[in-house]
């Protein structure tokens, strides 16, 4: 049974039966487990793998790819223009061959 479902059923038991410390402790344990699964974003400026640095490197990589494909100064584009160029080049590089369920190009078997 999933944690969310189990927690909901335990909460319904509290509503039906009244306050019960054992059930409350079970709910607390489920909450703690679910919170442990959620890793916080890393914003530590000293860590080279923080979210901001990672996003900046990814942006620089996309800008370099756009420049190598003829877009002049992609950093000066508006957000709409930038994403339009990225979308255009993503469509351009996608394979044009359609595959059937067996991963053979259609009509080749």
C-alpha positions as a Markdown table, in Angstrom:
| # | Residue | x | y | z |
|---|---|---|---|---|
| 1 | Unk | 0.0 | 0.0 | 0.0 |
| 2 | Unk | 1.4 | 3.4 | -0.8 |
| 3 | Unk | 2.3 | 5.9 | 1.9 |
| 4 | Unk | -0.3 | 8.4 | 0.8 |
| 5 | Unk | -3.1 | 5.8 | 0.8 |
| 6 | Unk | -2.0 | 4.3 | 4.1 |
| 7 | Unk | -1.8 | 7.8 | 5.7 |
| 8 | Unk | -5.3 | 8.7 | 4.4 |
| 9 | Unk | -6.7 | 5.5 | 5.9 |
| 10 | Unk | -5.0 | 6.2 | 9.2 |
| 11 | Unk | -6.5 | 9.7 | 9.2 |
| 12 | Unk | -9.9 | 8.3 | 8.5 |
| 13 | Unk | -9.5 | 5.9 | 11.5 |
| 14 | Unk | -8.7 | 8.9 | 13.7 |
| 15 | Unk | -11.8 | 10.7 | 12.5 |
| 16 | Unk | -13.9 | 7.5 | 13.2 |
| 17 | Unk | -12.3 | 6.3 | 16.4 |
| 18 | Unk | -11.0 | 9.5 | 17.9 |
| 19 | Unk | -7.4 | 10.5 | 18.8 |
| 20 | Unk | -5.1 | 7.5 | 19.1 |
| 21 | Unk | -1.4 | 8.0 | 19.8 |
| 22 | Unk | -0.4 | 4.8 | 18.1 |
| 23 | Unk | -2.1 | 5.9 | 14.8 |
| 24 | Unk | -0.6 | 9.4 | 15.2 |
| 25 | Unk | 2.9 | 7.9 | 15.5 |
| 26 | Unk | 2.3 | 5.8 | 12.4 |
| 27 | Unk | 1.2 | 8.9 | 10.5 |
| 28 | Unk | 4.3 | 10.8 | 11.8 |
| 29 | Unk | 6.5 | 7.9 | 10.6 |
| 30 | Unk | 4.9 | 8.0 | 7.1 |
| 31 | Unk | 5.4 | 11.8 | 7.0 |
| 32 | Unk | 9.1 | 11.5 | 8.0 |
| 33 | Unk | 9.7 | 8.8 | 5.4 |
| 34 | Unk | 8.0 | 10.8 | 2.6 |
| 35 | Unk | 10.0 | 13.9 | 3.6 |
| 36 | Unk | 13.2 | 12.0 | 3.5 |
| 37 | Unk | 12.5 | 11.1 | -0.2 |
| 38 | Unk | 12.4 | 14.8 | -1.2 |
| 39 | Unk | 15.9 | 16.1 | -1.6 |
| 40 | Unk | 16.2 | 19.9 | -1.3 |
| 41 | Unk | 17.7 | 21.9 | -4.1 |
| 42 | Unk | 21.3 | 22.8 | -3.6 |
| 43 | Unk | 21.8 | 26.6 | -3.5 |
| 44 | Unk | 25.2 | 26.5 | -1.7 |
| 45 | Unk | 27.4 | 29.0 | -3.5 |
| 46 | Unk | 30.5 | 27.1 | -2.5 |
| 47 | Unk | 29.4 | 23.9 | -4.1 |
| 48 | Unk | 30.2 | 23.7 | -7.8 |
| 49 | Unk | 27.1 | 21.5 | -8.4 |
| 50 | Unk | 24.6 | 24.0 | -7.0 |
| 51 | Unk | 21.4 | 24.6 | -8.9 |
| 52 | Unk | 22.3 | 28.0 | -10.1 |
| 53 | Unk | 25.8 | 27.0 | -11.5 |
| 54 | Unk | 24.2 | 23.9 | -13.2 |
| 55 | Unk | 21.6 | 26.0 | -14.9 |
| 56 | Unk | 24.2 | 28.6 | -16.0 |
| 57 | Unk | 26.3 | 25.9 | -17.5 |
| 58 | Unk | 23.3 | 24.4 | -19.3 |
| 59 | Unk | 22.4 | 27.9 | -20.6 |
| 60 | Unk | 25.9 | 28.5 | -21.9 |
| 61 | Unk | 25.9 | 25.1 | -23.6 |
| 62 | Unk | 22.7 | 25.8 | -25.4 |
| 63 | Unk | 23.9 | 29.3 | -26.4 |
| 64 | Unk | 27.1 | 27.7 | -27.8 |
| 65 | Unk | 25.1 | 25.1 | -29.7 |
| 66 | Unk | 22.8 | 27.9 | -31.1 |
| 67 | Unk | 25.9 | 30.0 | -32.1 |
| 68 | Unk | 27.5 | 27.0 | -33.9 |
| 69 | Unk | 24.2 | 26.7 | -35.9 |
| 70 | Unk | 24.2 | 30.3 | -37.0 |
| 71 | Unk | 22.3 | 32.2 | -34.4 |
| 72 | Unk | 24.0 | 35.5 | -33.7 |
| 73 | Unk | 24.3 | 36.5 | -30.0 |
| 74 | Unk | 21.7 | 34.1 | -28.6 |
| 75 | Unk | 22.1 | 35.7 | -25.1 |
| 76 | Unk | 20.5 | 38.9 | -26.4 |
| 77 | Unk | 17.4 | 37.1 | -27.7 |
| 78 | Unk | 14.1 | 37.5 | -25.9 |
| 79 | Unk | 12.9 | 34.5 | -24.0 |
| 80 | Unk | 10.4 | 33.8 | -26.8 |
| 81 | Unk | 13.0 | 34.1 | -29.5 |
| 82 | Unk | 15.4 | 32.0 | -27.6 |
| 83 | Unk | 13.0 | 29.1 | -27.0 |
| 84 | Unk | 11.8 | 29.4 | -30.6 |
| 85 | Unk | 15.3 | 28.9 | -31.9 |
| 86 | Unk | 15.9 | 25.9 | -29.5 |
| 87 | Unk | 12.6 | 24.3 | -30.6 |
| 88 | Unk | 13.5 | 24.8 | -34.3 |
| 89 | Unk | 16.9 | 23.1 | -33.9 |
| 90 | Unk | 15.5 | 20.3 | -31.8 |
| 91 | Unk | 13.0 | 19.5 | -34.5 |
| 92 | Unk | 15.7 | 19.8 | -37.1 |
| 93 | Unk | 17.9 | 17.1 | -35.5 |
| 94 | Unk | 15.2 | 14.6 | -34.6 |
| 95 | Unk | 15.4 | 11.5 | -36.8 |
| 96 | Unk | 13.1 | 11.5 | -39.7 |
| 97 | Unk | 12.9 | 7.7 | -40.0 |
| 98 | Unk | 9.9 | 6.2 | -38.4 |
| 99 | Unk | 10.4 | 2.9 | -36.7 |
| 100 | Unk | 8.0 | 0.0 | -36.3 |
| 101 | Unk | 7.6 | -1.9 | -33.0 |
| 102 | Unk | 10.7 | -4.0 | -33.7 |
| 103 | Unk | 13.0 | -0.9 | -34.1 |
| 104 | Unk | 13.3 | -1.5 | -37.9 |
| 105 | Unk | 12.7 | 1.4 | -40.2 |
| 106 | Unk | 9.3 | 1.1 | -41.8 |
| 107 | Unk | 9.3 | -0.8 | -45.1 |
| 108 | Unk | 12.7 | -2.3 | -44.6 |
| 109 | Unk | 11.7 | -5.8 | -43.7 |
